[in-house]
Amino acid sequence: MTDGTRHKEPRNTAGPAGRHTVVVGGGLAGVTAALALADAGVRVTLLEGRPRLGGLAFSFQRGELTVDNGQHVYLRCCTAYRWFLERIDGAALAPLQDRLDVPVLDATRPEGRRLGRLRRDALPVPLHLGRSLATYPHLSLAERARVGRAALALGALDLADPTLDAQDFGSWLTAHGQSARAVEALWDLVGVATLNAVAGDASLGLAAMVFKTGLLSGPGAADIGWARVPLGELHDRLARRALDSAGVRTEVRSRVTSVSTNENGGWSVQVPGETLQADAVVLAVPQREAYALLPTGALDAPERLLRIGSAPILNIHVVYDRKVLTRPFFAALGTPVQWVFDRTEASGLKDGQYLALSQSAAQDEIDAPVAELRERYLPELRRLLPHTRGAEVKDFFVTRERTATFAPAPGVGCLRPGARTNAPGLYLAGAWTATGWPATMESAVRSGVSAADAALSTLGRPRPRHLFAFEEAA
């Protein structure tokens, strides 16, 4: 059910008697695991402590506005998240660009000469970015040449090499001739948004994965997609409908207090007022919550989960009385502003324009007062967007995700566990698990697939063929 009412008997009867899985957590990882298991004929109960699904990619109401807690995008190479969108019938609501095109404004340059673009041509890798790099105005000719050589060196790295995880990306860039300007205007422009860390704080292994997969795996791999509707429409409403259609019992406002083995060799999952019995359990919750719920012996070194740090993202929301931005989004240099998106239509705003600023790696600002942020960012928008100078600010507010992602620091790879635990029938899912990806929607969906696949193997159920179609498309 989708109204939060708890039923003592699960609605769905798919699968053999007794083959029941409880999924704890209703973010993208948990929803994916639940759908995958239900599609294979397993009886599934999904428990979520919040009053909604979607995890950290959700929407809320502010007066007449429907506001996303933060701006989320994905790339064409994110084949698992694309599968998820198709599975919930939401792909048309979050379309991809026909071809990568990122406007980049440099606030330090004179008006009229601020715009540069990162875009691709219809040519094979690596020629698809050649013309864009050769004409990118925010780097000197020598810097562009060195960027090209570094990109080729990055492409030659072996992502399976465990030593990459111990190195930081910033030092690698310096060793490969990248100036501070090149890091700011290109490597961090992309890396901060995808890794939620500046190059010097990021694992070389994760950074290499992002750039190799996003820029060098195929001509269209980095084409950008984003929701043209509120995230809640996708990750809550459509996800609930898909779960309901698959026969999943979905319970919100149901916070799990303990997970333990029972005398029959199965699992008991405790929520206030009810104990659920299951043959398998998927913990699809943040790492610290997983640590608190793990039975003794489930992981060899569970304290490693507590060593996986977190990184914040700050989002600044500004509503103007008129249109001030003509493009759907842009990235910025020479200013604290990182990425700006037009969310007017998606929010339901009828008059004026609503801009959302996405500020990743926001450790220094995540707790700043709203008044201080207003004083800092409104002048920056006036520098970048001339039309704001005569516009009235109708609303200004912020959303803060203090633990938005895991911190992609050097050494984090050896702390991330896989889907299987030492306890038969207990599995882990979440963007923080060992997917090989940074903390993205893609990583979350992949983790849900991995957990479901492991559970299906234990339960003796076949893999649904359509579930793994995205692996062939990768």
C-alpha positions in Angstrom: 0.0 0.0 0.0 1.1 3.6 -0.5 -0.8 5.3 2.3 1.4 4.1 5.2 -1.2 1.8 6.7 0.3 -1.4 8.0 -1.2 -4.7 7.1 -0.5 -7.9 9.1 -0.7 -10.0 5.9 1.2 -9.0 2.8 -1.0 -8.3 -0.2 1.1 -10.1 -2.8 1.3 -13.8 -3.1 3.9 -14.1 -5.9 6.6 -16.8 -5.4 6.6 -20.0 -3.4 5.3 -20.2 0.1 7.8 -18.8 2.6 10.0 -17.0 0.1 9.6 -13.5 1.5 12.2 -10.7 1.4 12.1 -7.5 3.5 13.8 -4.5 2.0 14.7 -1.9 4.6 14.9 1.6 3.1 12.9 3.3 0.4 15.6 5.2 -1.5 16.6 4.4 -5.0 18.6 1.4 -3.8 15.7 -0.1 -1.8 13.1 0.6 -4.5 15.3 -1.0 -7.1 16.0 -4.1 -5.0 12.3 -4.5 -4.2 11.2 -4.2 -7.9 13.9 -6.6 -9.0 12.9 -9.2 -6.4 9.2 -8.8 -7.1 9.8 -9.1 -10.8 11.5 -12.5 -10.1 8.4 -13.8 -8.3 9.6 -13.1 -4.7 7.1 -11.8 -2.1 8.5 -8.4 -1.0 7.8 -6.0 1.9 9.5 -2.6 1.6 9.9 -0.6 4.8 10.7 3.1 4.9 11.0 5.3 8.0 10.1 8.6 6.2 6.6 9.4 5.0 7.8 9.2 1.4 10.1 7.2 -0.9 13.1 8.6 -2.8 15.7 8.8 -0.1 17.8 12.0 -0.6 16.3 12.8 -4.0 12.9 14.1 -3.1 10.5 17.0 -3.3 8.5 19.1 -0.9 5.9 21.9 -1.0 6.7 25.5 -0.2 3.5 27.4 -0.7 2.6 26.9 -4.3 6.1 25.8 -5.3 7.0 22.1 -5.6 10.7 22.2 -4.6 13.4 19.5 -5.1 15.7 19.3 -2.1 18.6 19.4 -4.6 19.3 19.4 -8.3 20.1 15.8 -9.5 21.3 15.0 -13.0 22.4 11.8 -14.7 24.4 11.0 -17.8 23.7 8.7 -20.8 26.4 6.3 -19.4 24.2 5.9 -16.3 22.5 2.8 -17.8 21.2 1.4 -14.5 19.4 4.7 -13.6 18.0 4.8 -17.2 16.7 1.3 -16.7 15.1 2.4 -13.4 13.4 5.3 -15.2 12.0 3.0 -17.8 10.9 0.5 -15.2 8.8 3.1 -13.4 7.5 4.6 -16.7 9.4 7.9 -16.0 11.9 8.1 -18.8 10.0 10.7 -20.8 9.9 13.0 -17.7 13.7 13.0 -17.4 15.0 13.2 -21.0 18.6 13.4 -22.0 20.2 16.1 -24.1 20.5 15.2 -27.8 24.2 16.0 -27.5 26.4 17.2 -24.6 26.3 21.0 -24.3 27.4 22.8 -21.1 27.5 26.6 -21.1 30.3 27.8 -18.8 30.3 31.5 -17.7 33.4 33.1 -16.3 32.4 35.9 -14.0 35.9 37.4 -14.2 35.8 38.2 -17.9 34.1 41.2 -19.5 30.4 40.9 -20.3 29.9 39.6 -23.8 33.1 37.5 -23.6 32.2 35.3 -20.6 30.6 32.3 -22.4 32.5 29.1 -23.2 31.0 25.7 -24.0 31.8 22.1 -23.4 30.1 20.2 -26.1 30.6 17.2 -28.3 30.6 16.5 -32.0 29.3 13.4 -33.7 32.7 11.9 -33.9 34.3 8.8 -32.3 36.1 9.0 -29.0 38.3 11.0 -28.3 37.7 13.2 -31.3 34.2 13.9 -30.1 35.5 16.5 -27.7 38.4 17.7 -29.8 36.9 20.8 -31.3 35.3 21.9 -28.0 38.6 21.6 -26.1 40.5 23.4 -28.9 38.2 26.4 -28.7 37.5 26.4 -25.0 38.1 30.1 -24.1 38.6 29.6 -20.4 42.0 27.9 -20.9 45.1 29.0 -22.7 46.3 27.2 -25.8 49.1 25.5 -23.8 46.7 24.5 -21.0 44.3 23.0 -23.6 47.1 20.9 -25.0 48.2 19.7 -21.6 44.5 18.8 -20.8 44.4 16.7 -23.9 47.5 14.8 -22.9 46.2 14.3 -19.3 42.9 13.0 -20.6 44.7 10.4 -22.7 46.8 9.4 -19.7 43.7 9.1 -17.6 42.1 6.9 -20.2 45.1 4.6 -20.0 44.6 3.9 -16.3 43.4 0.5 -15.2 40.3 1.0 -13.1 40.9 -2.5 -11.6 44.2 -1.3 -10.1 43.7 -1.0 -6.3 46.6 1.4 -5.9 44.5 4.1 -7.7 42.2 4.3 -4.7 45.1 5.2 -2.4 46.1 8.3 -4.5 44.4 11.7 -4.7 43.2 13.0 -8.0 44.7 16.5 -7.4 48.3 15.2 -7.0 47.9 13.1 -10.1 46.7 16.2 -12.1 49.6 18.2 -10.9 52.0 15.4 -11.9 50.5 15.5 -15.4 51.0 19.2 -15.9 47.6 20.6 -15.0 47.6 24.2 -13.8 45.4 25.5 -11.1 43.4 27.2 -13.7 42.9 24.0 -15.7 41.7 22.2 -12.5 39.2 25.0 -11.8 37.9 25.5 -15.3 37.7 21.8 -16.4 38.6 19.0 -14.0 36.8 20.4 -10.9 34.0 21.8 -13.0 33.0 18.2 -13.8 34.5 16.5 -10.8 33.0 18.5 -8.0 29.5 18.0 -9.4 30.0 14.2 -9.8 32.3 13.3 -6.9 31.2 16.0 -4.4 34.8 16.8 -3.7 37.6 18.9 -5.1 40.4 17.1 -6.9 42.8 17.1 -4.0 40.2 15.5 -1.7 39.1 12.8 -4.2 40.3 9.3 -4.8 42.1 8.9 -8.1 40.3 5.6 -8.6 36.8 7.2 -8.4 37.9 10.3 -10.4 39.3 8.1 -13.2 36.1 6.1 -13.2 34.0 9.2 -13.7 36.1 10.7 -16.5 36.8 7.4 -18.3 33.2 6.4 -18.2 31.6 9.8 -18.7 33.9 11.3 -21.3 35.8 8.4 -22.9 33.6 5.3 -23.0 31.5 6.5 -25.9 30.7 9.7 -27.9 27.4 10.3 -26.1 28.3 9.0 -22.7 28.3 12.4 -21.0 25.1 13.7 -22.5 23.1 15.1 -19.5 19.7 14.2 -18.4 17.5 15.8 -15.6 14.0 15.7 -14.4 11.6 18.1 -16.0 9.1 17.3 -13.2 9.6 17.3 -9.4 11.8 14.4 -8.2 8.9 13.3 -6.0 6.9 12.6 -9.2 9.6 10.1 -10.2 11.1 8.7 -7.0 7.9 8.6 -4.9 4.7 8.7 -6.9 5.8 6.7 -10.0 8.0 4.4 -7.8 5.0 3.6 -5.5 2.8 2.9 -8.5 5.4 0.5 -9.9 5.9 -1.2 -6.6 2.2 -1.5 -6.2 1.8 -3.0 -9.6 4.6 -5.5 -8.9 2.8 -6.7 -5.7 5.2 -5.2 -3.2 3.8 -4.3 0.2 5.1 -0.8 0.8 5.1 0.7 4.2 6.2 4.3 4.9 6.6 5.8 8.4 7.9 2.3 9.4 11.3 2.6 11.0 13.1 -0.7 11.6 14.5 -1.1 15.1 16.2 -4.4 14.8 17.2 -7.2 12.4 18.0 -10.6 13.7 18.0 -14.3 12.8 15.2 -16.5 14.1 15.0 -20.1 15.3 14.0 -21.3 11.8 17.2 -19.9 10.2 15.3 -17.0 8.7 15.1 -13.4 9.7 13.0 -11.3 12.0 12.6 -7.6 11.3 11.2 -5.5 14.0 9.2 -2.3 13.5 7.0 -0.7 16.2 3.9 -2.8 16.6 5.0 -5.7 14.3 7.6 -8.3 13.7 8.0 -9.4 10.1 9.5 -12.9 9.2 11.6 -13.2 6.1 13.8 -15.5 4.2 16.1 -12.6 3.2 16.7 -9.0 4.2 18.2 -6.2 2.1 19.5 -3.3 4.2 19.3 -0.3 1.8 20.0 2.4 4.4 22.9 4.8 4.9 26.1 3.2 6.2 25.7 4.3 9.8 22.2 3.0 10.0 23.4 -0.2 8.4 26.1 -0.5 11.1 23.5 -0.1 13.8 21.2 -2.8 12.4 23.9 -5.4 11.4 23.9 -8.5 13.5 27.2 -9.5 15.1 29.5 -11.3 12.7 27.6 -10.1 9.6 30.7 -8.2 8.4 34.3 -9.0 9.3 35.1 -5.4 10.2 31.8 -3.6 10.6 33.6 -0.5 12.1 34.8 0.2 8.6 31.4 1.5 7.8 31.9 4.2 10.4 35.1 5.3 8.6 33.2 6.1 5.4 32.9 9.9 5.7 30.1 12.0 4.4 30.1 15.2 2.2 27.5 17.9 2.2 25.6 19.6 -0.7 24.0 23.1 -0.3 21.2 24.2 -2.6 20.2 27.8 -2.9 16.8 28.7 -4.3 15.9 32.1 -5.8 12.6 33.2 -7.2 12.6 36.3 -9.4 9.6 38.3 -10.6 10.7 38.0 -14.2 12.7 35.8 -16.5 16.5 36.3 -16.0 18.0 33.2 -17.6 17.3 32.0 -21.1 19.1 28.7 -21.0 18.1 25.6 -18.9 21.3 25.6 -16.9 24.9 26.8 -16.8 28.1 26.3 -14.9 30.2 29.1 -13.5 33.8 30.0 -13.0 35.5 32.9 -11.0 32.6 32.9 -8.5 31.3 30.9 -5.6 28.4 29.9 -7.8 28.9 26.4 -9.3 25.8 25.2 -11.3 22.5 27.0 -11.9 19.3 25.4 -13.1 16.0 26.8 -14.2 13.3 25.0 -12.2 10.4 27.3 -13.1 8.3 24.8 -15.0 9.0 21.8 -12.9 8.1 23.7 -9.7 4.7 24.9 -11.0 5.7 28.6 -10.8 3.3 30.6 -13.0 5.0 34.0 -12.9 8.6 35.0 -12.8 11.5 32.5 -12.8 12.9 30.1 -10.2 16.6 29.3 -10.2 18.3 26.6 -8.2 22.0 26.8 -7.4 23.7 23.5 -6.7 26.7 23.9 -4.4 28.7 20.6 -3.9 31.6 20.1 -1.5 29.9 22.7 0.6 31.7 22.0 3.9 32.5 25.7 4.5 28.9 26.9 3.9 26.6 24.1 4.9 25.8 25.7 8.3 25.9 29.4 7.1 22.8 31.4 8.0 20.3 32.1 5.2 20.9 35.9 5.6 24.7 35.4 5.0 24.1 33.2 2.0 21.7 35.7 0.6 24.2 38.5 1.0 26.9 36.4 -0.7 25.0 34.8 -3.6 22.5 37.4 -4.9 25.4 39.8 -5.9 27.1 36.9 -7.6 24.0 36.2 -9.7 23.9 39.9 -10.6 27.5 39.6 -11.8 26.7 36.5 -13.9 23.2 37.4 -15.2 22.6 41.0 -16.2 18.8 40.6 -16.3 18.7 40.0 -12.5 19.9 43.6 -11.9 16.4 45.0 -12.5 14.5 42.1 -11.1 12.9 41.7 -7.7 13.7 38.7 -5.6 10.3 37.2 -4.5 11.8 34.4 -2.5 15.1 33.2 -1.3 15.7 30.0 0.7 18.1 27.1 1.1 18.1 23.4 1.5 20.9 21.6 3.2 21.9 17.9 2.9 24.7 17.6 5.4 25.3 13.9 4.6 24.4 14.1 0.9 27.0 11.6 -0.3 29.8 9.5 1.1 33.1 11.3 0.9 35.1 10.0 -2.1 38.4 10.4 -0.2 41.5 8.3 -1.0 41.2 4.9 0.6 37.4 4.8 0.6 37.4 1.9 -1.8 38.6 -0.6 0.7 35.9 0.5 3.2 32.9 -0.1 0.9 31.4 -3.5 1.3 29.8 -5.6 -1.4 26.2 -6.7 -1.4 26.8 -10.0 0.4 27.5 -10.3 4.1 28.7 -13.2 6.2 25.1 -13.8 7.3 23.2 -16.0 4.8 20.2 -14.1 3.6 21.4 -10.6 4.6 22.4 -8.2 1.9 23.5 -4.6 1.7 22.5 -1.9 -0.8 23.2 1.8 -1.1 25.3 4.2 -3.2 28.0 3.8 -0.5 28.5 0.1 -1.2 31.1 -1.3 -3.6 29.5 -0.4 -6.9 32.7 1.2 -8.4 30.8 4.5 -8.8 30.8 7.6 -6.7 27.7 8.4 -4.7 25.2 9.0 -7.5 21.7 7.8 -8.4 23.5 5.4 -10.8 25.4 3.9 -7.9 22.3 3.6 -5.8 20.4 1.7 -8.5 23.4 -0.6 -9.3 23.6 -1.4 -5.6 19.9 -2.4 -5.5 20.4 -4.7 -8.5 23.5 -6.3 -6.9 21.7 -6.9 -3.7 18.6 -8.4 -5.5 20.9 -10.6 -7.6 22.6 -12.0 -4.6 19.3 -12.6 -2.8 17.8 -14.3 -5.8 20.8 -16.7 -5.9 20.2 -17.6 -2.3 16.5 -17.9 -2.8 16.9 -20.1 -5.9 15.0 -17.7 -8.1 16.1 -16.9 -11.7 17.3 -13.4 -12.7 14.7 -11.4 -14.6 16.2 -11.0 -18.0 15.0 -7.4 -18.4 16.6 -6.4 -15.1 20.1 -6.8 -16.4 19.6 -5.5 -19.9 21.4 -2.3 -18.8 24.6 -4.2 -18.3 24.6 -5.1 -22.0 24.0 -1.4 -22.9 26.8 -0.2 -20.7 
